[in-house]
Amino acid sequence: MYGPEHYIDRKWDLYLVTLDYAGQEIDIGGGNAKISTKNRDTWIDFSTDFSKAVNRTFLGLEVPVIPKKDLVAYKKLLDGDHQQIDIQSIQAMETTVII
């Protein structure tokens, strides 16, 4: 798929690896990221605050994950119809974190 390496385009500036797991594309980014505003005129620092991470067990490994409210706030900064679908799906989940 992609990386791991530094990825820059008109929307993103981050360290990234993209995986394919059973047909599902999964992006894993580094802690320091910048995203551009929807009209592409400003970059926003979107570095990860690891102190907010919640550890969850996934396939026998402890994995730090972003809290649901932080992921929704991040998705709201992005454009694309799929972001709205993601936001609705996340908000419909009963859990407080995304794995």
N, C-alpha and C positions, 0 to 999 in steps of 0.2 A: 504494500500500500504506500506509505510515506514515512520517511524519517527513521529514526529520530534526527532532527536537525532544525536549524533556525529557519522559520517560515515567515515570509513577508509578502503580502499582496495589498490591494487597496483597502481591505477590511481588517486584516490581521497583521500583527507583528509579535511573534511568540516562538518558543521552542516547542516543537510538536512531533508526535508520532501518531499515525493513523493505522488502526488495525481493522481486520475483517474477522468477526467472530460469528460463524454460522449465518453469513449473509448480512449481518448488522455491522455497519461502519461505526467505529468507536474512535473518537479523537481524545488523546491524552496530551494536555499541554503542560508546559512548565509553570512555575509559580509567578514568573514575571511576564506579563502580557500587556499589549496595548491593542485597543480596538478603535476603529474609526466611527465617528458619528454617522447617522443614517444618510446625511447629505454629503459625507466625505470631506468635511472642511476642518475637522479637529480630531486629534488623537486623544483617547481617554486611557489613563493608566488603569489597568485592571489586574493589578498584582494580587495574588492569593494571600489572604490573611489566614495562615495555617492555624492560628490560635482558635479559629472558629470551627475547624474541621472536627467531624465526628467519626470515630473509628467504627467500622463495621467489618464483619467477617464475610469474605467472599471467596468461595472455593478453597476454604481453609486458611486464607491469608487475612491478616488485619490490614484494612485499607482505609486511609483517610478520605472522607467524602465531603462535598460541599453541602451545607444546610439548604433545605428546600427554598426558604425565602431568599437566600443569596443567589441561588440558581435562577429563580424567577426574575429577580432584579437585573441580573446579567442578561437574560434572554430579552427583556424589555428594551435594552439598549441596542439590540441587533435588528436588522431588517430581514424580510422574507416571510412568506406565508407559513413556512414550517416552524418559525419561531413561535407564532401564535398557537399552533397545534401543540408544540412542546409545552408552552405555558399552561394551556388548558389541561393537558395530560398530567403535568406535575401537580397542579392545584387540585386535581381530582384524586390524587393519591392520598391514602390515609397516613402514610408514614411521614416522618419529619425530615428524612434525608433521602438522597438519591444514591443508589448503588449502581 
